[in-house]
Amino acid sequence: MVEVIKEGDIVTFNVKGLHKLWAFKSQLQIPASHIRSVRQDPQILKGWWKGIRAPGTHVPGLLAAGTFYQDEKRVFWDVHNAENALIIGLEHDEFDELIVEVEDPAAVMQLLSSANQPA
C-alpha cells in the first residue's frame, strides 16, 4: 500500500510496510506538474503479465510490486488489492506510470487531480 502526500509542488508516494521490500523502493517524489492523469481501470489490473521485473516482485493473483517494463513503458507497481488501485500517468519523469494501491482511492484521485493547482 502507498500513502500519498502533497507538499507544495511535490507529491510524495510513501511505500508502506513490507511492500518496501517487495517493491525495492520506499518512496517516490514526483513534481505535481508531471502528473497528467489519474484513473481507476480494472482491465489493466487483470491478467498475470505485468511486464519484465527490474527489480520487483510478482506473485500472480496476489501481488505486483516494483519496477516493470511493458510495451516500452517503465511502470512502478505496488498493488495487492486491485479494488483500491490507481493508475497515475506521468510525463517527463523516470516512470511512465505508477499503478499503486491506496487506502482511499477517491480522496487520492481528488488530491492528485488538483495537484497542478497552487498549494
matplotlib code that plots the C-alpha trace (Angstrom):
import matplotlib.pyplot as plt

x = [0.0, 1.1, 0.5, 0.2, 1.1, 1.2, 3.6, 3.9, 4.6, 5.9, 3.7, 5.3, 4.4, 5.4, 5.5, 4.3, 5.3, 6.7, 5.8, 9.1, 11.0, 8.9, 9.0, 12.7, 11.6, 10.4, 9.4, 8.9, 8.8, 7.1, 6.7, 2.9, 3.4, 4.5, 1.1, -1.0, -3.8, -5.3, -7.8, -9.1, -9.1, -9.9, -9.0, -5.3, -5.1, -6.4, -4.2, -0.9, 1.5, 2.8, 5.9, 9.6, 10.6, 13.6, 13.7, 10.4, 8.2, 5.3, 3.1, 0.2, -3.1, -1.6, 1.0, 2.8, 5.4, 8.5, 9.6, 8.3, 8.9, 5.9, 5.1, 8.1, 6.9, 8.6, 5.9, 6.1, 3.6, 2.6, -0.8, -2.1, -5.9, -6.8, -10.1, -8.0, -5.5, -5.0, -3.2, -1.3, 0.0, 3.2, 5.2, 8.9, 9.6, 11.6, 8.4, 5.7, 3.0, 2.5, 0.0, -0.4, -2.9, -4.0, -6.3, -8.9, -8.8, -11.5, -9.6, -6.2, -7.8, -9.1, -5.8, -3.9, -6.5, -5.8, -2.1, -1.2, -3.1, -1.1, -0.8]
y = [0.0, 3.5, 6.7, 9.9, 13.3, 16.6, 19.3, 22.4, 21.3, 17.8, 14.7, 12.0, 8.4, 6.5, 2.7, 1.2, -1.9, -4.9, -3.6, -1.6, -5.0, -6.3, -3.1, -2.3, 1.3, 3.1, 6.5, 8.3, 12.0, 13.4, 17.0, 17.8, 19.2, 15.7, 14.1, 14.0, 11.6, 9.7, 6.9, 3.5, 0.8, -2.8, -4.1, -3.1, -4.8, -8.1, -10.8, -12.2, -10.4, -7.1, -6.9, -7.6, -7.1, -4.8, -5.1, -6.2, -8.9, -10.6, -13.3, -13.6, -13.1, -11.8, -9.0, -6.9, -4.5, -2.8, -1.6, -3.3, -2.7, -3.4, -2.0, 0.3, 1.9, 1.9, 1.3, 1.3, -1.2, -1.7, -3.5, -6.2, -5.3, -4.2, -2.6, 0.2, 0.7, 3.9, 4.3, 7.6, 8.7, 10.7, 12.7, 13.9, 11.5, 8.4, 6.3, 6.5, 5.2, 4.5, 1.7, 1.8, 0.6, 3.4, 3.3, 5.8, 5.9, 8.7, 11.0, 10.4, 11.0, 14.3, 15.2, 14.3, 15.9, 19.2, 18.6, 21.1, 23.9, 26.1, 24.9]
z = [0.0, -0.7, 1.2, -1.0, 0.4, -1.5, -0.1, -2.3, -5.8, -4.9, -4.5, -2.3, -2.6, 0.5, 0.2, 3.5, 5.5, 3.9, 0.4, 0.7, 0.5, -2.4, -4.4, -3.7, -3.1, 0.0, -1.6, -4.9, -5.2, -8.3, -9.3, -9.4, -12.9, -14.1, -13.3, -16.4, -15.4, -12.5, -13.0, -11.9, -14.6, -13.6, -17.0, -16.7, -13.3, -14.6, -16.1, -14.9, -17.1, -15.6, -17.7, -17.1, -13.5, -13.0, -9.9, -8.4, -7.0, -8.8, -7.4, -10.0, -8.4, -5.1, -5.5, -8.0, -6.6, -8.0, -11.4, -14.5, -18.2, -20.5, -24.0, -24.0, -20.7, -17.3, -14.7, -10.9, -9.3, -5.7, -5.8, -3.5, -3.5, -7.1, -5.9, -4.3, -7.1, -9.1, -12.4, -12.5, -15.8, -15.8, -18.3, -18.1, -15.3, -14.6, -14.8, -17.4, -15.0, -11.3, -10.5, -6.8, -4.1, -1.7, 1.3, -0.1, -3.9, -4.2, -1.8, -3.6, -7.0, -5.8, -4.3, -7.5, -9.8, -8.1, -7.8, -10.6, -8.7, -6.4, -2.8]

ax = plt.figure().add_subplot(projection="3d")
ax.plot(x, y, z, "-o")
ax.set_aspect("equal")
plt.show()
